Amino acid sequence: MARLDEICTLNMGQSPESSSYNKEGDGLPFFQGNADFGLLHPTARIWCSSPTKIAHSGDILISVRAPIGALNIADTKCCIGRGLAALTVNKKSCSRKYLWYAIGSKVDELNSKGTGSTFKAISKNVLGETEIPLPELYEQKKIAAILDNVSKLLFLRKQQLAKLDELVKTRFVEMFGDPVTNNFGWMMQVLGDNLEIQGGYAFRSEGFKIAGIPVLRIGNINSGHFLPVNMVFWQNDSTLNRYKVYPGDLVISLTGTVGKNDYGNVCILGNEYPQYYLNQRNAKLILKPPLNKYYLSELLKFDKIKSQLTGISRGIRQSNISNKDILSLSVPIPPIETQNEYSAFRVKTNRYTLTIQRSLDRLETLKRALMQKYFG
């Protein structure tokens, strides 16, 4: 095992004078936190003419303030703010790509050590004392290459899903127009005229089992696709029959973080299980004619439609969507025949989506197993 401060130079960020900030490209790119991060490299939005802390091309950038542990690699000389730290690896003892994966395996540990009442953060000491396994350099490169191959396949699958999502949205606009401006002139109605809402039950975590009826939590439905991962189960209980939902049902997440896009998301349940229990702060949308679930599920994914629900902020950190918010939402309602035509298209694309999603799930399971094997 080796501490990070034994194999890296740690450079904690510091915010320069705000008067030196600019958007004209004067000075160095200035990265303040993980909001500037991309898939692998950060994207410059602000520059700094009088930098205080400088990172160099090839340095690993890590977010040290909530959310702790997000990673990127600097692809140019840059200025870093107090939300980031830069790690310059000693290439004689450690492979940079190996270190990337090793630190990624420590995100939960680093978060558990964060301090602060408003935004959790970790200090240089906490980062530096973090230990990782350190095999011989050739073995590190071999491990990094294996994880790179899995990561590339994961990226490919995610790209395929994104392209299918874009195809679905494009077809929606072709058939129904812009749902915000309603440029096709469809009849407008509040959802309360066309659906009912079934809420979830407050299942206690201490009662979860390793088998039984799966309990749908926000993580299973919040991506826009049904994700049957990290499932928990509850024993079959006839007194809870009203909270059962089934493959093909349309569900929505109702609770998330203020200012984030982590709630108000809808998905249609898959058939991995014959029935499910609906957990609290999720809801089933029970549709009435003339409203088709495939039409509504896609409609609610449009940012400006969804924001009419999530834009109603309640609370300081946690925000909730109420039944009233959903029922009072006014949306365009095209003829049911047109909705059904779109539904047939969605059924076909869903077959491809399901195949790719299952492949993605298997790859994510494999990567977690490999990370556990190599880093503990």
N, C-alpha and C positions, 0 to 999 in steps of 0.2 A: 504494500500500500504506500501511496505517496500523497503528501499534502499538495494542494494547488500552488501554494506559495513556494514550494520546493522545485516545481517544474515550470513555473510561469513567473513573469513579472506582472504584478497586479497594478493597474492604473485606474484609480477611482475617479469618476467624472466630477466636474465642478462647473456650475453655471457661470459664464462670463457676464460682464456688464451688458444689460439689455440694450444699451445705446449702440452696441457693436453689432446687433442683429440686423440682417437685411435679406431681401429677396432678390437682389440683383446679381448674386454670385460673387460678391466682394469678400475675399478671404477664403476660409475653409468651410466645407459643409458642416453644419452643426446638428448633431443628433441628440435629442433630449431624453428619449426613452423608447420603449418598445413600440410606441405609436408610429415611429419612423421606420420600423422594421418591415422588410419585404420577405419573400420566401427564403432567400439566402443572404441578400445584401440589403442594407438600408437605402432609403430613397431620400435625397436631399430636398427639403422644402424651405429651409432657412440656412443662411450662411453667417459666419461670424468673422469680423475683421480683426478682432483682438482676442484670439482663443486663449484659454487658460490651461485646459487639459487636452492633450493631443493623442489620438490613437493613429496607428499606422496601417497601411494596407496589409491584410493578412491577419490582423488581430481578431480574436474572437470577442465580440461584444455581447455582454450579458446584462439583462435588466436586473437592477438591484433594488428597485422599488416596485410595488404592486402593479402588475403581476410579476413576481420574482421568477427569474429563471428563463425568460424568453431569450433566444439566441439568434445572432446574425454574425456575419463575417464582414469586416470593413474591406471594401474594395478600393479605397483611396485614403489618403491622409485626411483626417477629420478632427473636429472638435467634439468632445463628448460632455454632456451635462450630467448633473448629479443623479439622474435616473439610471445611468449606465456605468459599467466598468469595462475596461479593455484588458484582455489577457494576451500577453506576448509569450508564446510557448518556447521553451528551450528545445530546439529541434534535435539536439544530440540525445535527449533522453525521452522525448515524447512526440508522437505524431499528432499534428494539429487536428486532423480529422478524427483520430481516436479520442482526443481530448473533447472534441465537440460532442461525440456520442456519450462519453463518460459523464460530462457535466449534465447532459440532457437526462441522464438516469438519476440525477441528484435533485431534480426540481422540487419534489415533495419535501425532501429533507431541508432544503434551503428555505422553502416557504414556512416550514414549521419553526424555523429559527428567526423569522422576521419579527421585528418589534415596531411599535408605533400605534397610536390610537386611531388615526385617520387613514394613513397609508402605511402599510407594513413595508419595512426596508431591512436590508442586511448590511452589516459593516464590512470593512476590509478584513478584519480579523475572522469573522464568520466565514467569508468566502475563502480566505487563505487557508484556514484549518480544515476545509472540506477534503476528505480523502477519497482517492480513487485507486483501483487496482492498477499496477504498472508492470505488465509483463515486458519481455524483451521487445525491442523496437520492431523487429521483423514480425512478431506476433501481433503487435498493435496494428500494424499496417494490414495484416491479414484480416483481423477482426473488423477494421474500418471498411475494408473492401466488401466484406460480406454484408455489413449493414448498409453500405452504399447501394448495393444491388437491390436489397429489399426496399429501401427508401425510394429508389428510382421507379420501381414497379408500383409503389403506393402513389407516387406523384402521377404516373400515367393513368392509373385507375381514377384518381380524383379529377384529372383533366377530362377523361371520358364522361364522367358524371356531369361535370360542368357543361360540356358540350351538349349533352342530352337535355339538361335543364334549359339551356339557351334555345334549343330546338323547340322545346315545349312552349316556352314563352313567346317565341316568334310565331308559332302556329296560333297561339291564343290571340295575339294582336291581329293576325291576318283575318281571323274569323270574327272577332268581337270588337276590334278597334282598341283605342286607348281607354281603359276603364276609368281613368281619372277624369278626362274631359268628356267621356261618353260620346265620341264624335260620330258613332253610328246611330245615336238617338234611341237607344233602348229604353224601355220603361224603367223608371227608378222606383225602388221600394226599400223599406227598412227590412232588415233581416228578421225582425220579430214577426213579420207577416209570413215568413217562409221557413222558420226553423224553431226548434226547442233546444234547450241546453240541459244536459245531464252532468252534474258535477261529480267529483271523485270523493273517495273516503280517506280519512286520516289513518292510514295504516301505520302501526307502530313498528319501528325498525327492529326492536327486540323480538318481534313475532315473526320475522321473515324466516323462511325455511329454504332448504336446498332443493326441494321439489314441491310440486303442487300447481296452483294456478299463478302464472306470472303477473306481477304487479307493475303496471306501466308508470314509470317515473319520468320526470321532465327530460332527462337525458336520452330516453328511448324515442321521443317524438319530436325533439326540438330542432332537428337539423333540416326539416322539410321532407325527410325520408324516414321511414320506420327503421330503427336500429335495435335489433334484438340482442344487445350486448350488455354484459354486467347485469343480467336479469336477476331479480329476487322473486321469491315465491311466497304464497300464502295458502294455507290449507283451505279446501273447498268448504264454504260456510253458506248454507242456504239463506241465512239472515242478511247476507251481503249480495244477494242476486241482483239487486237494483244497480250495483256498481260494476256489473259485468259488461264488457264490450267484446266485439268479435271482429274477425278479419273483414276488411272492407269498410269498417266504421271510420268516420272522419273525426279526428281529435285535435285539440288545440292546447298549447301551454299557456297558463294564465299569470305566472309569476316569474319575475326576473330582476335584473339589476337596473336601477335608475340610470338612464343615459346609454344603455347598451342594447344591442339587438339580440338579446338572448331569451326572448319570450314573445308570445303572440304568434308563434309558429304553428303551422298546421301540417298534418300528414294523414295519409290513409293507411290503416293498419294492415300489415302483411299476414300471411297465413302460416307463419312458422309455428304458431300454437293455435288450438281450436277456440280458445277463449282467454280473456285477460280480465284482471281487476284494474279499475281506473283509480290511481292515487289522487290525493287532494292536490289542488291547484292545477289540475288538468281538467278538461271537460270534453264531452262528446257532443257534437253538433248533429242533431236529429233533423234531417231536411224533409220538407214537404214540397210537393209539386207547386210551381214549376221550377224547381231548383235542383241541379245536378251536382253531386259531390265533387266531380272532377273539375267542373267549371268553378265552383266556389273555392276549392282548395288552391287553385292557381290564382284566382282573383285576389285572395287574401295574402298572396306572396308579393304582390306589387308594393314597393316601398311606400308610396303615397297613400295607398289604401290601408296598409298595415299600420302606418304611423297615426292614423286616426284612432287606433286602439291604443298603441303604445305611447302615443304623445300625451295621453292623459296621465301625468305623473302623480303617483300617490306615495308618500313616504319619503324618507331621506335617502336610503340605500336600496331598499327593496320596493319594487313597483308591482302593482296588480291590475289585471283587467277584470272588470266586473261583468256579470251577466247583462246588466243594463247597457254597458258599453257596446257589447256585441249586438244585442237586440235592436239598438237604436241606430246602428250603422246603416246608412243608405247606400245601396249599390245598384248598378244596372242589371236588369234581368232580361236576357235575350229569350227568344222562343225556345221551348224545351227541345224541339227537334234539332235546333242548331247546337244546343248544349250536348245532346246525345251524340251528335256527329263528332264533336270534340272528344267526348268520353271514349268513343271507339278508338280514336287516335291515341289517347292516353293509355288505354289498355295495352296496345301494341308496344308503345315505347317503354311502358313499365316492365315488360318482360326483359328487355335489354337492361334497364336500370337495375332490376333485381339480380341479374346474372353478374353485373359489374360490382354491385354492392356486396354480394356474397364473396366475390374474389377479394375485394377490399377488406372485408372483415377477417378473412383468413390470413391475409398479409399482415394486418395489424396485430392479430394474435401471434403470428410468427415473430414479428419484430419485438413484441413485449417479451416473449419467451427468450429470444436471443439476448436482449438487454439484461434480463434477469440472469442468464447464464454467464455473461461476460462481466457484469458489474455488480451483481448481487442485489 
